[in-house]
Amino acid sequence: MSGPTTYPGEIFTDTSDFDAGIRLLLPHYDAMLDAVANCLPATATQVLELGCGTGELSLRVLRQCPSARLTAVDYSPRMLSYAQAKIEAAGFNRVSWIEADFGDWAEGGLEALPINSFDACVSSLAIHHLRDPLKQSLFRQIHRNLKPGGCFWNADPTPPESQVLARLYQIVREAWTAQQGTALAAVKAKTGHGKPTHGHSSHDHLATLSAHLTMLEDAGFHNLDVPWKYYGLAVFGGFA
Ligand SMILES: C[S@@+](CC[C@H](N)C(=O)[O-])C[C@H]1O[C@@H](n2cnc3c(N)ncnc32)[C@H](O)[C@@H]1O
């Protein structure tokens, strides 16, 4: 085996393969991220992003919220430097990049983050790497650090509520990749030899949509909603 060992969530050995590869692996990735960003108030001045990766959602947040300062957290130095270069090349200088594990923040650590000060928190394809009890702690921590009326929107895989639809969800995903002219196997050949765990994250710990909504409600969020869903992918969240 060659190349760097990837952390959970990095997916590709070479970070520069991520943007094209994720679009082949996941149906309607762009529409999903657009849905997250569209939910943000254009008046937001402070936005927190958890697991920014290569900065595809960060870019959308900066465009949607022209006055906002974005605090972008990721535990991968490779992802952070890739995102930073992309965002700077796009002409934005409103981002604080923080190399940290958002699981530590869920447990009350991470003094680097401002407290109680965010108009919004967003995340995509990252929180599902935490086990459910830590997801729950993270949702509480997000709620505590939003201004009253602030919002949280998360895009993540959500498995079907029953096994009846599991095969259908899988078929839809494989058909998507086949439509792009590439077999799923060929895309997966570019994925990294991932570390099974790094910090608080490990390989997928998928929770159903209803389980997520229950956790969000328990964390204090209200007016929960699901502005976008496509088979096993969903954007969901609510207000503090
Ligand atoms: C699949 S990528 C998604 C990146 C980006 N949000 C997107 O939608 O394209 C998941 C990202 O979450 C980061 N990540 C996973 N677990 C993390 C944790 N516990 N703390 C900080 N970052 C984490 C990974 O390094 C990776 O950059």
The ligand as an SDF file (V2000), in Angstrom:
LIG
                    3D

 27 29  0  0  0  0  0  0  0  0999 V2000
  -16.5290   13.6710    3.4990 C   0  0  0  0  0  0  0  0  0  0  0  0
  -15.6340   15.0970    4.0090 S   0  0  0  0  0  0  0  0  0  0  0  0
  -16.8390   16.3730    3.6630 C   0  0  0  0  0  0  0  0  0  0  0  0
  -16.1910   17.7040    3.4670 C   0  0  0  0  0  0  0  0  0  0  0  0
  -17.1400   18.8470    3.1020 C   0  0  0  0  0  0  0  0  0  0  0  0
  -17.9620   19.2200    4.2360 N   0  0  0  0  0  0  0  0  0  0  0  0
  -17.9710   18.4790    1.9090 C   0  0  0  0  0  0  0  0  0  0  0  0
  -19.1970   18.2940    2.0560 O   0  0  0  0  0  0  0  0  0  0  0  0
  -17.4130   18.3520    0.8200 O   0  0  0  0  0  0  0  0  0  0  0  0
  -15.6540   15.0210    5.8030 C   0  0  0  0  0  0  0  0  0  0  0  0
  -14.7050   16.0100    6.4490 C   0  0  0  0  0  0  0  0  0  0  0  0
  -14.9110   15.9740    7.8730 O   0  0  0  0  0  0  0  0  0  0  0  0
  -13.6600   15.9550    8.5210 C   0  0  0  0  0  0  0  0  0  0  0  0
  -13.8600   15.3230    9.8330 N   0  0  0  0  0  0  0  0  0  0  0  0
  -14.3590   14.0970   10.0960 C   0  0  0  0  0  0  0  0  0  0  0  0
  -14.4260   13.8980   11.4290 N   0  0  0  0  0  0  0  0  0  0  0  0
  -13.9640   15.0280   12.0190 C   0  0  0  0  0  0  0  0  0  0  0  0
  -13.7970   15.4320   13.3710 C   0  0  0  0  0  0  0  0  0  0  0  0
  -14.1100   14.6150   14.3840 N   0  0  0  0  0  0  0  0  0  0  0  0
  -13.3060   16.6680   13.6220 N   0  0  0  0  0  0  0  0  0  0  0  0
  -12.9790   17.4980   12.5900 C   0  0  0  0  0  0  0  0  0  0  0  0
  -13.1060   17.1740   11.2890 N   0  0  0  0  0  0  0  0  0  0  0  0
  -13.6000   15.9460   11.0000 C   0  0  0  0  0  0  0  0  0  0  0  0
  -12.7210   15.1930    7.5650 C   0  0  0  0  0  0  0  0  0  0  0  0
  -11.3610   15.5120    7.7550 O   0  0  0  0  0  0  0  0  0  0  0  0
  -13.2370   15.6730    6.2050 C   0  0  0  0  0  0  0  0  0  0  0  0
  -12.5700   16.8320    5.7860 O   0  0  0  0  0  0  0  0  0  0  0  0
  1  2  1  0
  2  3  1  0
  2 10  1  0
  3  4  1  0
  4  5  1  0
  5  6  1  0
  5  7  1  0
  7  8  2  0
  7  9  1  0
 10 11  1  0
 11 12  1  0
 11 26  1  0
 12 13  1  0
 13 14  1  0
 13 24  1  0
 14 15  1  0
 14 23  1  0
 15 16  2  0
 16 17  1  0
 17 18  1  0
 17 23  2  0
 18 19  1  0
 18 20  2  0
 20 21  1  0
 21 22  2  0
 22 23  1  0
 24 25  1  0
 24 26  1  0
 26 27  1  0
M  CHG  2   2   1   9  -1
M  END
$$$$
